[in-house]
Amino acid sequence: MKDTYRKRALDSGLKIITHKMPERQSVALGIWIKVGGRFENSGNKGTSHFLEHILFKGTKNYSCRRLKESIEGIGGSLNGFTSEECTCYLVKVPASHCNTGLKVLTEMVVNPTLPPKEIEKEKTVILEELKMYKDLPQSYVYELLDNLLWPRQPLGEPIIGTVESVKSVNRERLSDFKRKYYTASNIVVSACGNLDTDKLEQDVERAFSGFKQAKSNIFPAAKEKQSAPALTILNKDTEQTHMALGFRSFKREHPLKHALGMLHIVLGANMSSRLFNELREKRGLAYEIGTVVRRFQDTGAFIVHAGIDNKKVPEAIKLILGELRKSGDALISNGEFKRAKEFYTGQLKLALEDTLDHMLWIGETTLMSDKTFSLDKIITEVNRVEKSAIRAVARKIFRDANINLSLIGPLKGAEDKIRKELYIG
């Protein structure tokens, strides 16, 4: 795959990043805004997420229904998401309908009407969404973990907000929030597929001609003070115990980011991983077991997640911590090392064949770090990683004082055993 990226910065500061893939039948487009849950406080928490929802409710030229029908009626898909550090509106459409896809997206971001009636209705929808997450222990356990990793700060609070903050949303707050954060300097438009790059750039420049340059959006730096393991247990009558074990880790552009990614593969990214093999295959303690790496501008997290037999939670925790410590005690084997590198680069190659995944990749990196990484460069960097670097990452991250554990399940009577495994007195 030849990585030919074209990047243009408008006078306003808005950036356009494109990748022409003429052999594809589709085009994926994204409008990225550098604002998310980290830019909020306890009083307006959830505003980014709420605004993302409302931009689908109609514009000056499109009704809510017409927005959806314009994309789905040509065989495409329309979506959006809000994360801790960005908001994205995206479409994937047949290449012949690229103009329609871009027009719908720019209409949503440039000309939303923010109808008061829809705002009131959406409060109910989002409150139900909030309830849904709390009813799903496999999801809610992550919210409990975030609060341990980053207590009393925006990064540790749910992106969706709280019941109180959602109920207090009104049109004025959404309008002010959009005016403050949706500025040209904080927007990236990314596109991948069989597209006319010149025309797309002209259309984007025209659509956003009214957007002015402004300072880059900023958020409070993460606070990372922890001197002892932290534990949250929510006793609930579930069929299995849901676990999220987290360690604060490296920021997005850390020099050891690839070594961290390979450690994730060795420990829990697939069915060949150590945790999957030890807990599920050998002992049958868990059906679901794996790891996740989360990366932010100034911090990150390495997370082990699992669904565990209710009667074997202390045993499972002991085994998991043991495997994490082993990764810092000794170098991984040559076989693991080779498989980790191949999986790392192979998964990236497969993802970048898809116009949507490719658009998401170049859009996020351009927005968050103003960089565009070629596949060849990534492969070169990964091939330079040594086994000692992977061990060094494990030693830096998997420290007892850095343990954060959240559990949801029927665990009355097991708390003391769990605390013992974490060295909590």
N, C-alpha and C positions, 0 to 999 in steps of 0.2 A: 504494500500500500504506500503510495507516494503522498507525503504530508505537505500539501501546498496551501498554506494559510495566507489569507489576505486581510490585513488589518488597516482600518482607517479611523482616524480621530477627527471629528468635526470641530469647527471653531468653538462650538459650545462646550466641548469636552465629552460629548457622547461618543462612544466607541462602537465600531461595527467590525465584527470578526466573521469571516466566511471561509468555507472549505467547499470547493467545487468537486462534486462526485458525479461526473457525467454518465457513468454506467448505471446509476441508480434510477428508479422510477418514482422516487419521492423526494420531498424537501421537508426538512424540519427547521422550524423557526422559533426563537426564544427572545423575549424581552426581559432582561434581568435588571432588577433594582437593588442597589446596595442598602437594603434595610430589612430587618427581621426582628426576632424576639429580643435580641441583645440590645437593641436601640430603645427599648421601652423601660418603664419603671413600674412599680407595683400599682400605681394609679391608672395607667393606660395599657396595662399588659394585655396582649391579644389584639391590639389595634392593627398591626401588620397583617395578621391572619384574617381579621374581619374585613379589612379593606380589600384583600385579595378576593374574598367571596363576593363582595359587592360590585366589583368591576365586571362581573359576569352578568349583572342584573340590568344592563341596558346602557346605551350611549346616546348621543345626540342624533345619530343616524341609524342606530340598530336597536330594536327591542331585545329583551332578554331571549325570547324565543328565536328571533332571527339570527342572533349571534351563534347559537348552537346549530340551527338548521343550515346556516351558511357554510359551516365546516363539515358537519355530519352528512349534509346533502350532497357533498362531493366526494364522500368516502374517507374523509379525514377525521382526526381526533383533536379535541381542544381541551386544555387542562391548565392547571396552575398549582403552585405549591409555595409554602412559606417555611423557611428554615430559621435557624438562629441568626444568620448573617445576611440572608438575601431573600428576595421574592422573585419568582419567575412565572411568566405567562408563556405558554407554548402551544404550538400546533404542529402536527405532521399531516401533510396533504400530498396527493399526487402532484408530481412536478408541474404538470400543466396548469395547476390551480395555485401556484405559488403566490400570485398577486392577491388572490382572495384571502389566503392565509395571513399574509402580511397586513392587509387592510383591516381584517377583523381584529388582529392583535393590537395594532396601533390605535384603532378606534377605542378599544377597551382602556388603554393606558392614557391616551390623550384626551378623550372626550366622554368620560363616564358621567352619568347624571346623578349618581348616588341618591336614588329615590327614597325619601323618608319611609314610605310604606314598606319597601323591600328591606330597609334596614331593620325595622321592627320585626318583620317576619324572620329575617335571618338570625336575629337574636335567639329565637326559639330553636332554629336549626342548629346553631352552634352550641347552645346549651345542651341539646340532645347529643351532639357529637362529644361534648365533654363528658356527659354521663356514660356514653358508650365506652370511652377509653377506661373509665373507672370500673366498668363492668367486665373489662378484658384484662385479667391479671397479667397476661403475657405482655401487654402494652403498659399498663399502669406501673409495673415494677420498674420500668425505666424512668418514669417521672419521680419515683421515690429515690432512685439512684442519683439522678441529676441534682436533687436537693442536698444529697450528701457530698457530692463532688464539688458543687459551687453553692454553698449555703448563703442565703440572704443576699443574692445578687441575681440579675436578670437571666444569666446563663443557667441558673439552677431552677428557674421557674418555667412552667409549661408555656409553650408557644401559643396555645389556644387561649390562654388567660384563665381567669377565675370566674366564678358565677357573678361576683360583684362587678368585676371590671367589664365583663361582657354586657351585663344589664345596663351599665352606665354609658355605653356607646351611643353617640348621636351623629347626625350628619355633620354638624360643625366640627366635631373632633376628627372625623374621617377626612373632611375637606382640608382642615389645617395640617393634618399629618401628611396627606398626599402632597400638599403645596411645599411643605418643609423638606421632605425626603425624596420625592420623585422629581429630581432635578437632572438636567442633562449630564452633568459631571458624574452622576451616580448611576448612569444607565449604560448597559451594554446590549446591543442587538447581535445575536449569533445566528448563523444559518449554515446548514450543511445539506448537500444533495445536488440534484441536477438543476442548477439555478443560473439565472442571468445576473451575475454579480454587479455589473455596472448599473443595471436598472434597479436592483434591490437597494443599492446605496443611495441612488437618487430619490427613490420612494421614501426611504427612512429619513433622509435629510429633510424632505418636504414635510413629512408627517410631524416631525419634531421641531419644526422651525420656530415654534413659539416657546420652546423650552430654553431657559437661560442657564448660563454657567453659574455654579455655586460651589461652595466649599465641599470637600469630601465628607460624607456622613461618617460620624465616629460613634463609638460606644465605650463604656467604661472598661478598663482592663480587668481581666479575670484575677480574682484573689485566690491564692492557693496555699493558705496556711493550714497545715494538718500535722499533728504530732503523735496521733494514735489512731488505730483502726476505728471505723465508724460503722454502725449497724442500725438498720431499720427493719422491723418485722411487723407486718400487717397480718394478724391472725384472721383467716377467712376459710370457710368450709369449701375447699376446692379439691378436685380429684387428684391433683398433683401440686407440688410446691414449685412456684415460679421464682427463679433466681436471676439477679443481675449483679455481678461482681465487677467493680470498676476501679481502675487506677488512673489518676491523671497522667497524661502522656505528653507528646510533643505537638507543637504548633504545626500548621499546614506546611510551611516551607522549611522545616527543620532539616539540617544536613543528613540526619539518619532516617529520613522518612521512608526510604526504600527498604532499609534493614528492618524497620518497624513493620512494614507491609509483609515482609517475608516471615518475620516472627509470627504474625497473625496467621499466615498460611500454615506454618508448621504446627501451631497450637490448635487452631479451630476453624479454619476457613472452608474445609471440605471433609469428605468422608475418609480421607487418608490421614487426617490430622491426629495428633496425639490425644487430645481430649475426647474426640469421637471414639477413637479406638479403645482408650482406657475405661471410659465411663459407660459407653453404650455397648460396644462390641464384646469387651472382655467381661464386664460385670453386670450389664443390664440395669444400671442405676438410673438412666435417663433415656427418654426417647429423643428429645431435642437437646442438642448441646453444640455450642459454637462460640466464635469470638467476633467482635466488631471493633473496627478502629474508627474513631471520630476525630476529625481534624478541624480546628478553628484558626483564626488569625494569630492568636497569642497563646493558645493552649490546646489540649486535646484529651482523649480518653481511650484507654484500652479496656474493653468490656468482655466478660465471659457471661453468656446467657444460657440458661438451661431450664428444662422442665424435669423435676426430680421426683422420684418415689417418696411419698410423704414420710415414710418410716426410715428413710436412709439419707436424710438431708445432712446431718453432721458428717457421715461417712463420705458423701459426695464432695462436700466442701473441703474436707481434708485431702482427698485425692486431687482435686482441682488445684489447690494451693501447692500441693507437692509437685505437680507437673509444671506449674509456673516457676517454682524455685529451681527445678532441674534445668530449665532452659537458661538459667543464669549461672548454674554451677559448671556445666560442661558444654563443649561445642556440639552442634548438631552433627549428625552423620553426613557422610558424603552423599548418600542417597537422598536424604531429606533435603539437603542443600540444592542438589540438582533439580529435584521435583518442585521445590519452592520457587526457584527461578523460572522454570518452565511454566508453572501455573500462573505466576505473576504476569509474565509477558504474554502468555497465551490468552488469558482472560481479557487483557487489554486489547489485543489484536481482534478477538472475536467481537468485543463491544464496539470497537471503532468501525466495524463493517456496517453497523446500523446508523442511519442518518440521525435518528433521534438521540441515541447515546453519544454520538460524536458531537452533536450540537451542544448537548449538556456539558460535555467535557471541556470544550473550548470556551463556552460561555462562562462557566464558573471560574476557570483559571484566569480568564481575562478580567472578569469583574473583581475577583478577590486579590489577585497578585499582579495584574497587568502583564501577564506572561502567557505565551502560547508554547506548549511543549510538543515537539514532534515525537512520533512513535520511535523513530530511530534513536533520538536522544535519550528517551526513557530506557530503552533496551540497553544502550551503552552504559547508562548510570547503574542499572540493575546488575549488569555483568561485572561491574567493579566492586559490588558489595562482597565482603569477605565474611566467613563464618564468625570470626571474632567480633565483627560489628553487630551481628544478631545477638550474640551473647551479651555484648555491652549494653544493648537496648534493654534486654531482660533485666540486667542488674540495676539499671537506672530506674526502671518502672516498677518492678515487682518487689517493693520494699514493704515490710510489715506495717510501717507507720502510714503507708499510702493506700491501705486497703479500705474500700468502701463496699458494703454489702447490703442489698435490699432483698427481702424475701416476702412472698405472699403465699400463705397456705395455712393449714391447720397445725400450727407449731407449738401450741401450749404444752409445756413440759419439756420441750427440746431447746429452749432458749439458752440454758446454762451450757449445754454441750456445744452449741453453736458459738457462743462467746468464748469458750475454751479454745476452739480451733482458731479463733482470731486473736487470741491472747488478750482478750478484754476481760478485766477483772470484775 
